[in-house]
Amino acid sequence: MNLGSILEEIVLRVEGAVYASCVGNDGIALSQHIKEAKFDPAVADAEMANIIGVIKRASDSLEGGGVKEIFFSTNKYTVLVRPVNEEVYFTLVLAGAIQNLGLARIEAKKTLEKIKEVLG
């Protein structure tokens, strides 16, 4: 199994999922799967790297330890981000009226294990 097929699998299994990616701290995607995106995925991944950096610094200032999950909602999207390791993050974007957030979190956890196996 490769990163692309792992990302495709979660997008197909989670209702409302439209995009998944593995992004490095530099904002460049290692792999991505796009079901439907009305945004530029490359720009979104780069901005996500900025958000992750800010949240990591905030966690450090709180002496809160490592970031386990980032979750936010906008008018159009719900975004779930989880670290794979210190340098790579998994992002899942959901859209539409029906979004299964519980399933998204469960599947994200399973997906992380698969990604870790591929990345070594």
N, C-alpha and C positions, 0 to 999 in steps of 0.2 A: 504494500500500500504506500502511496506517495502523498505528499502534502495536499496536492490539488484534489485528489479523490477523497481525502479525509474532510476537507472543507466542503466539497460538493455534497458529501453525505449528510453533514449536519444541516446545510441549507435546505436540502430536500426533506429532512425528517422533522424540522421544527416549523410549525405553522407560523407564517408571517415573516420568516427569515428571507432576506433579500440579498445579503452579502456576508461573506466571511473572509477573514484574512489572517495571516501570520505576519507580523510586522516587527522589524528590528528597531532598536532604540534610535537608529538613524532615520526612521520614517519610511524606509524602503521595504516594500512587501517582499517576503520570501516566496509567498504564494497567496493566491486569492481565488475565490469563486464568486462570480457575479450572476445572480439569478435575474435581478432587476435593480438597476441603480440609476436614479435621476440626479446623480452627483458624480463628480470626478473621483474615482476610488484612489488614485495616486495622491491627490490633494488631501482627501480624507485621512488616508494612512499617515501622511506627513504631519497633519494637524493632531492626529491621535498620539503620535510620538511626543509632541509638545505637551499635550494634556497629561500623559503618563509621567513625563519628567516633572511637571509641576506637582502632581499628586504625590510622587515619590519624595520630593523635597518637603512637602507639607507633612507627610507621614514621619519623615526624619525629624522635623522640628517638634513634632508631638511625641517623639520617641515611641512611635506606635509600632515599629517593626515593619516588615515587608508588606507591600500591597497585595491583598488577596483577590480583590475584585473591584472593578469600577463599573458603575451602572448609572446611566442618565437617560432622560427622555426629553424629546423636543416635540414640537407640534406635528412633525412627520415621522420621526424615527425613535426607536428605543435601541440603545447601544449597551452591549455587555462586553467588558474587556477583562481578561484574566491573564496573568503572567504565565508563560511557559517556563521561562528561566529568567535570569537577570538581564538578558539581552533581547529576548523575543516575547512578544505578546500576541494573544489570540483575540480577535475582535469579531463579534457577531452583531449584525444590524438587522432589526426587525421593522416592518412597516405594515400599514393597513389597519383596518378596524379590528381584526382578530389576530391577537398575538398571544402565544402560549409562553409566558415568561417563566413559569415553573419548569416546564419541559426544556426551555432554552437553558436554564441554569444546570439542570441535570445532564443534558446532552453536552453542554460546554465542559463539564467536569470529565465526562468520558472522552470527549474529543482531545482534551489536554493530554490525557495519558497516551493516546495514539500519536499525537504530535511529538511528545517526548521520546517515544520509541523511534520514530523516524529521524529525529534530530540527534539522537544518541545521548 
